[in-house]
Structure formats: C-alpha cells, structure tokens
Amino acid sequence: MNFSLPDIPETRLGVGIGDRCLDLEAARAAGKIRMPEGARLEDVLRSADGLPYLESQLDETTMAAMIAFMVPLSGIRFRAPVLHPAKVIGIGLNYHDHAKEVKMAEPAEPILFGMYPNTIIGPETPIEVPRLSRKIDYEAELAVVIGRRGRHIPVSQAVDHVAGYTILNDVSARDLQMSDNQWIRGKSFDTFCPTGPYLVSTAGLREGNDLDIRLRLNGKTMQDSNTRNLIFKVPQLVAFISEVMTLEPGDIIATGTPGGVGFARKPPVWLTPGDVVEIEIEGIGVLRNPVAHE
C-alpha cells in the first residue's frame, strides 16, 4: 500500500498485516530490507526486480522481527495504490446483471475505453461534483494492476503479468456521457477514479473469479454481485488488451461494474455533496470516499 503519516506527509510504502501497517521505508532506513529510498508501490512495480523481489524479503521470520516498524492502520492515511498510472483502461458492459438491467446485448468482445491519471484519488479523498454536471453516478469495480510488461500475452499466462487487485470506483457524469455518445469526457474529471485501499497480490486471489462486490451509498446497498458474473474474466481481459497495446507495470484495468448503477434506477440516483460511497470487495477491503462540491 501507499500511505502517509500525520507527522510525515510524504507518501510511503507499506504492507498491511491485520490491523497494522509495516512501514517499509522505516525498515529500509534501518537496513532491514533492500529497496530504493522513498519508493512508492509503482516504483517497485516498475523496477528491474519488481514486486516479487520485495515480497521475497518479507517472509514470516523477517516480518516478525520488524515489529518496531509497525504502525496502526487507524493512524495512517491511505493513498491510491498506484498514484500515477501510465494507463487506466476501462471495460464497458462486462457484467451479466448490468447488461440485463440496461437492456443491452452482451458484447462479443470486451469494450475498451480510456481514463486518465488526473482522475486518480485514494480512500477518504472527496469525489468532487463538477460544475458541468449534476448527474454523477457510481460504479463499483475490481481493478487489475499490471506487474510485468507484456504484449500478445496468452490467456494461459495472463495472471503471471498481474501484480494484484484493488478496488476502483469508475465515477461517471452520465449526462455528458450520454450527450457525447462516447465516454471520455464523462469519465475524465479530476477525482473520478478513486482506488484503494490495498493492492492484494494474486497469491491470495489468483484470477479474482469468485469475489463478492458491493457498493453502499450512505449505508444503503446499491450494488451487490460477485465477480463470477463478469462476462470477460481477468485473463481474457489482459490477453485481449495486450493484443492492442503493450501493458506496463503500474497500468490499471477496471474490469467493469455490476448491476445496480444509479442511472438505471427508477427514479435515477445521483451522487450529491454530503454523500458517502463505500465499495467492498471480498479479500481486498473497503474503499470509502465522501462526495463534495468541486
């Protein structure tokens, strides 16, 4: 995870262990592990040795010996797991239940669209309702973070190129999205891509195929599904996208949202200042963001 401390505002790298965080920067400064000074998660992903080298230094014995570098999770501020991704690749209409609620045929191939790094924020940072729109929608999504560079990746090797998974809210200005007949403007406002709180490695979640995913708006459950309802699974998405573009460490793939989005409800439900959005994905945690005026 990327995080900061109340008395140290610079972003630091850590590992979540129960209700505590191992401060890897403090451990590095004390000579307990080897990594670049001031490294963030994306720096590790893009380094020659990558995340596997860092993980190799964190066996149970080593972790137990670094208790002095543990801080309570309650005392840190989570940052986005990848602060400056080179690419954020969205997938449209990729849940069976979402296709059904909007009365659209399921696509024969993944529908790709682009998002931009300016949209990235972390947990607890406000989603801002922009001046240009008042029809702001939520979308709970499982996000894939690439850990190994690749092009023309076979489906059978796709997960080997994934560093892990996080939670992503693909916030959308629906009025602009619908009036433009394409998605870039409606999904490109600052703060429109909250991510976090953790990056969870594929060692525990593998292909991310059977994870409960829920979104709560002001405590009320609005989306409640499971990633088994994905039309195109993670390996298919990684392989398909890599036929078009080289995937680089730190790139993010937003795998699509399940049913229950705001614009499909009767009456529609839009995010408004003062709201609180929480997305929970099994095995990853909870991404929480308030909503505020721009």
C-alpha positions in Angstrom: 0.0 0.0 0.0 0.9 3.7 -0.4 0.3 5.7 2.8 1.3 8.7 4.8 1.6 9.5 8.5 0.2 12.5 10.3 3.7 13.9 11.0 5.3 12.7 7.7 3.1 13.8 4.8 5.3 12.2 2.1 3.9 9.1 0.6 5.5 5.9 2.0 5.3 2.2 1.1 3.8 -0.3 3.5 2.4 -3.8 3.9 -0.9 -4.3 5.7 -0.8 -7.0 8.5 -4.0 -7.4 10.3 -4.8 -4.0 11.9 -1.2 -2.7 11.5 1.0 -1.5 8.7 4.6 -2.4 8.2 6.4 0.9 7.3 8.8 -0.4 4.7 10.5 3.0 4.3 11.4 2.9 8.0 12.6 -0.7 7.7 14.7 0.3 4.7 16.3 3.2 6.5 17.2 0.8 9.4 18.9 -1.6 6.9 16.3 -4.4 7.4 15.2 -4.6 3.7 16.6 -3.5 0.4 14.6 -1.2 -1.8 15.1 2.3 -3.3 14.9 5.2 -0.9 11.4 6.8 -1.0 10.0 4.1 -3.1 6.3 4.0 -3.8 4.4 0.9 -5.0 4.6 2.0 -8.6 8.3 2.4 -8.3 8.7 -1.1 -7.1 6.4 -2.5 -9.8 8.5 -0.7 -12.5 11.9 -1.6 -11.1 14.0 -4.4 -12.6 13.3 -6.8 -9.8 9.7 -5.8 -9.3 7.3 -6.8 -6.6 8.5 -10.4 -6.4 11.9 -9.3 -5.1 10.3 -7.1 -2.4 8.0 -10.0 -1.4 10.9 -12.4 -1.2 12.4 -10.3 1.6 9.2 -10.4 3.7 8.9 -14.0 4.9 7.2 -14.7 8.3 10.5 -14.6 10.2 11.5 -11.3 8.8 8.1 -9.8 9.4 8.1 -10.9 13.0 11.5 -9.2 13.5 10.3 -5.9 12.2 7.6 -5.2 14.9 9.3 -1.9 15.7 8.4 -0.6 12.2 4.6 -1.4 12.6 2.1 1.4 12.9 -1.7 1.1 13.5 -3.8 1.3 10.3 -6.0 3.7 12.2 -3.2 6.2 12.4 -2.3 6.3 8.7 -3.8 7.9 5.6 -4.2 5.6 2.7 -3.1 6.8 -0.7 -4.0 5.4 -4.1 -2.1 2.1 -4.6 -0.8 3.4 -8.0 -0.5 7.2 -7.8 0.5 7.9 -11.4 -0.5 5.0 -13.7 0.6 5.4 -17.3 -2.7 3.9 -18.5 -6.1 3.3 -16.9 -8.1 1.0 -19.2 -11.9 0.7 -18.6 -14.1 -2.1 -19.7 -17.7 -1.4 -20.6 -20.8 -3.6 -20.1 -18.9 -6.5 -18.5 -21.3 -8.0 -16.0 -24.3 -10.2 -17.0 -26.5 -8.4 -14.4 -25.5 -4.9 -15.6 -26.2 -5.8 -19.3 -29.6 -7.1 -18.2 -30.5 -4.0 -16.2 -29.7 -1.6 -19.1 -31.4 -4.0 -21.6 -28.4 -4.3 -23.9 -27.0 -7.3 -25.6 -23.8 -8.7 -24.1 -20.8 -7.8 -26.2 -19.0 -10.4 -28.3 -15.6 -8.8 -27.3 -14.5 -6.6 -24.5 -15.4 -2.9 -24.9 -12.4 -0.7 -24.1 -12.2 2.9 -23.2 -9.5 5.1 -21.7 -9.3 7.0 -18.4 -6.6 9.3 -17.3 -4.2 9.7 -14.3 -5.7 13.0 -13.3 -8.8 11.1 -12.1 -6.9 9.0 -9.6 -7.6 9.6 -5.9 -7.2 7.5 -2.8 -9.5 6.5 0.0 -11.3 9.2 2.0 -10.4 11.9 -0.6 -13.6 13.6 -1.8 -15.2 12.8 -5.1 -16.0 16.3 -6.5 -19.2 17.0 -8.3 -18.1 19.2 -11.2 -19.7 22.4 -12.3 -20.6 20.9 -15.7 -22.7 18.0 -14.4 -25.2 17.1 -11.8 -25.8 13.5 -12.9 -22.9 11.8 -11.2 -23.0 8.0 -11.0 -21.0 5.4 -9.1 -19.6 2.1 -10.5 -18.0 -0.5 -8.2 -15.2 -2.3 -9.9 -12.5 -4.9 -9.4 -9.3 -3.3 -10.7 -6.3 -5.2 -12.0 -2.8 -3.8 -11.5 -0.2 -5.0 -14.0 3.1 -6.1 -12.6 5.0 -7.3 -15.6 5.4 -5.9 -19.1 3.8 -7.8 -21.9 2.4 -7.7 -25.4 0.4 -10.5 -27.1 0.0 -12.3 -23.8 -1.6 -15.7 -24.0 -4.7 -16.2 -21.8 -2.8 -19.1 -20.0 -0.1 -16.7 -18.9 -2.1 -13.6 -18.3 -2.2 -13.8 -14.4 1.6 -14.0 -14.4 1.5 -10.4 -15.7 -0.8 -9.2 -12.8 0.7 -7.8 -9.7 -2.6 -7.8 -7.8 -6.0 -6.4 -7.4 -7.5 -3.3 -5.8 -10.9 -1.6 -5.7 -11.9 1.2 -8.1 -14.9 3.5 -8.4 -15.5 4.4 -12.1 -17.4 7.6 -11.4 -19.3 8.9 -14.4 -21.0 12.1 -15.4 -23.9 10.4 -17.2 -25.4 13.5 -18.8 -22.2 14.2 -20.6 -21.5 10.6 -21.4 -24.9 10.2 -23.0 -24.9 13.5 -24.9 -21.4 12.9 -26.3 -22.2 9.4 -27.4 -18.8 8.4 -26.1 -17.3 8.1 -22.7 -14.1 10.1 -22.4 -15.4 13.5 -21.2 -17.9 12.0 -18.8 -15.2 9.9 -17.1 -12.3 12.3 -17.1 -13.0 14.8 -14.4 -10.5 15.2 -11.6 -11.3 12.8 -8.7 -13.4 10.5 -10.8 -11.3 7.4 -10.2 -11.0 6.5 -6.5 -8.8 3.5 -5.9 -7.6 1.5 -2.9 -7.1 0.9 -0.1 -4.8 -2.0 -0.8 -3.1 -3.9 -3.6 -3.7 -7.6 -2.8 -1.4 -9.9 -4.7 -2.6 -12.7 -6.9 -1.1 -15.2 -4.5 -4.3 -14.9 -2.4 -6.9 -14.0 -5.1 -5.5 -15.7 -8.2 -7.8 -14.8 -11.1 -10.3 -12.9 -9.0 -13.1 -15.1 -10.2 -15.3 -15.5 -7.2 -15.3 -12.3 -5.1 -18.3 -10.7 -3.6 -18.5 -7.0 -4.7 -20.9 -4.4 -3.1 -21.4 -0.7 -3.1 -23.1 1.2 -0.4 -24.4 4.8 -0.7 -24.9 6.4 2.7 -25.1 3.0 4.2 -27.6 1.6 1.7 -26.6 -1.3 -0.5 -26.9 -0.2 -4.2 -24.8 -2.9 -5.9 -24.5 -6.5 -4.7 -22.9 -9.0 -7.0 -19.9 -11.3 -7.5 -17.0 -11.3 -10.0 -18.2 -14.7 -11.2 -20.8 -12.6 -13.1 -18.1 -11.0 -15.2 -18.7 -11.6 -18.9 -15.0 -11.5 -19.7 -12.7 -12.7 -16.9 -9.4 -11.2 -15.9 -7.2 -13.5 -18.0 -9.3 -12.8 -21.1 -9.1 -9.1 -20.5 -5.4 -9.0 -20.0 -4.8 -11.1 -23.2 -7.3 -9.1 -25.2 -5.9 -5.7 -24.3 -2.3 -6.8 -24.9 -3.2 -7.6 -28.5 -3.8 -3.8 -28.9 -1.2 -2.2 -26.6 1.8 -3.1 -24.5 0.8 -3.5 -20.9 3.3 -1.9 -18.5 3.9 -2.3 -14.7 1.5 0.0 -12.9 -1.2 0.1 -15.6 -4.7 -0.4 -14.3 -7.6 -2.3 -15.8 -11.0 -1.5 -14.5 -12.9 -4.7 -15.1 -16.5 -3.3 -15.3 -19.4 -2.8 -12.9 -22.2 -5.0 -11.9 -26.0 -4.2 -11.8 -27.4 -1.5 -9.6 -25.9 1.7 -11.1 -27.7 4.9 -10.4 -28.8 5.9 -13.9 -30.6 2.6 -14.4 -32.8 3.0 -11.2 -36.3 4.4 -11.3 -36.0 7.2 -10.3 -32.3 7.6 -11.0 -29.9 8.0 -8.1 -27.1 10.6 -8.4 -24.2 11.4 -6.1 -24.6 14.7 -4.3 -22.3 16.6 -1.9 -22.5 15.1 1.6 -22.9 11.6 0.3 -20.5 8.8 1.3 -19.7 6.0 -1.1 -18.3 2.7 0.1 -17.2 -0.2 -2.1 -16.3 -3.5 -0.5 -14.7 -6.4 -2.4 -14.1 -9.7 -0.7 -10.5 -10.3 0.1 -9.5 -6.7 -0.6 -11.2 -4.4 1.9 -13.4 -1.2 1.7 -12.8 1.9 -0.4 -14.6 4.8 1.2 -15.0 8.3 -0.3 -17.1 11.3 0.6 -18.7 13.4 -2.1 -18.2 17.2 -2.2 -18.7 20.2 -4.5 -15.9 21.0 -6.9 
